[in-house]
Amino acid sequence: MRLYNKLKKYSEKNILAMHMPGHKRKQILKNNLPYKIDITEIDGFDNLYHPTGILKECQEKLSKVYNSYKSYYLVNGGTSGILVSIRSLCDIGDKIIIAKNCHKAVFNSIELLNLKHEYIKTSFDENGICLDIKSDDLKKCLESNKDAKCVLITSPTYEGVISDIHSLASICHEYNIPLIVDEAHGAHLFLENKSSLQKGADIVLNSLHKTLPSLTQTAVIHISSKAINRELLDKKMQRNISIFCSSSPSYILMASIDECVEFIKKSGNRYYKRLKENLEVFKNKCKHLEHIKVINFNYVGKYFDFDNTKIVIILKNANITGHQLMQRLKRQNIQCEMAYLNYVICMTTICDSKKDILRLANVLCNIDKGLKFSNKKLEFEDVNQINTSTIYEAVNGKQTLINIDKSINFVSAEFVYAYPPGIPILIPGQVITSDIINHIKELIKVGLNLNSSSGEISKGLLYVLDNIQN
Ligand SMILES: Cc1ncc(COP(=O)(O)O)c(C=O)c1O
């Protein structure tokens, strides 16, 4: 039985609720929120962390659809999946290998477990978009860090860049080190046989809510059938999920996952085919734009692979910044996913109609006509990051708040990141260089939403370690 149907049936019975939640399934607040089906683990509704009934069936269905060894529901987003996967493979003080463009949750996990981290070399293109992770770079990193407990990379990235997971997983396995893929943006990729799970990663997490029809905060995590030590991993993951997700998992969120899985099982291929056809129409409309360039059909061959559902609009040759384009689109009632210095990301999913995608194409065509040529020279290099301590040690060291202009050569005690995408620009323990300060100032200048752990960065202030000055 579908979880939603079971909840609905239950809500129609005249049962006196002498249990949580406090709203007692009544619409006392006179709104349309779904109180009627919002329950906790009452009789017959199973327990997410020790599933034996309907939630076990739901997760088995998920596992079948994604073709995994084991799959689990997450009600605290892909964020919890990252915490779960890292803690399932690393103990306090261990070493982890990561790509530089990892989500902040990866760095938070590193802080929580006082891990040492090593970066795989990461390259950027002229627009500041992180390229795919190269097998040789991973091999080099593994060769000098054979004691690492796992490797974690993001694929697809926020911008849609897909790495060669098949090769990367094979290399990791040569060293008997498991590969975690943060595939938060790729829950739909199995519909075109491009999921990291199919390519051999050991653990893969997907934020369902990002690219499939599921409620915000819903995510899933899978163990591959070929994962190293998969039985032990299963036990550890189950326990860590119960640590990092709420002890009162929302049945509305879980029903949303079940509905989404059921839908993609039955109709996913058909809807995905329709989306791809509509994206072809978009491509035909936009491929001859003069100033605006869209990644999927202008930069073929630059990345190992690309998720074409992401419409990444490059403005390198246009006299407008990402932020300005986002504002113009907003004035036409189009809200983008995010804007960076030189590009804007629009996300499409199986829920977009041909009309929606054509509307975006038409607005872009009109905007393009009013733009002028510009050759913005931006340089993005793989800055050599010097870390003087673990993140944990820096966060817990003695600190002073100073102006960022005076922070060069100090050691940061904070994370700094633009949100979205939530990828750190500066991490605790890292030596602050003039390049980093210039980059931060540039981001502030173009109007990006910059955050830091303390929140003081918006005033140009940053916590640094007291005593250490390189
Ligand atoms: C690459 C990546 N990983 C993980 C996450 C966290 O996922 P969630 O928002 O589902 O917690 C995000 C969120 O933006 C992300 O971009």
The ligand as a Tripos MOL2 file, in Angstrom:
@<TRIPOS>MOLECULE
LIG
   16    16     1     0     0
SMALL
NO_CHARGES

@<TRIPOS>ATOM
      1 C1         25.9330   19.7640   -3.9700 C.3       1 LIG1
      2 C2         24.9790   19.8130   -2.8160 C.ar      1 LIG1
      3 N1         25.0360   18.8480   -1.8920 N.ar      1 LIG1
      4 C3         24.2070   18.8290   -0.8400 C.ar      1 LIG1
      5 C4         23.2660   19.8090   -0.6470 C.ar      1 LIG1
      6 C5         22.3690   19.7670    0.5460 C.3       1 LIG1
      7 O1         21.1250   19.2510    0.1810 O.3       1 LIG1
      8 P1         19.7760   19.6200    0.9400 P.3       1 LIG1
      9 O2         19.4570   21.0370    0.6210 O.co2     1 LIG1
     10 O3         18.8010   18.6310    0.3890 O.co2     1 LIG1
     11 O4         20.0330   19.4060    2.3990 O.co2     1 LIG1
     12 C6         23.1750   20.8540   -1.5830 C.ar      1 LIG1
     13 C7         22.1920   21.9290   -1.4140 C.2       1 LIG1
     14 O5         22.1540   22.9100   -2.0610 O.2       1 LIG1
     15 C8         24.0440   20.8530   -2.6990 C.ar      1 LIG1
     16 O6         24.0160   21.8270   -3.6270 O.3       1 LIG1
@<TRIPOS>BOND
     1     1     2 1
     2     2     3 ar
     3     2    15 ar
     4     3     4 ar
     5     4     5 ar
     6     5     6 1
     7     5    12 ar
     8     6     7 1
     9     7     8 1
    10     8     9 2
    11     8    10 1
    12     8    11 1
    13    12    13 1
    14    12    15 ar
    15    13    14 2
    16    15    16 1
@<TRIPOS>SUBSTRUCTURE
     1 LIG1         1 GROUP 0 **** ****
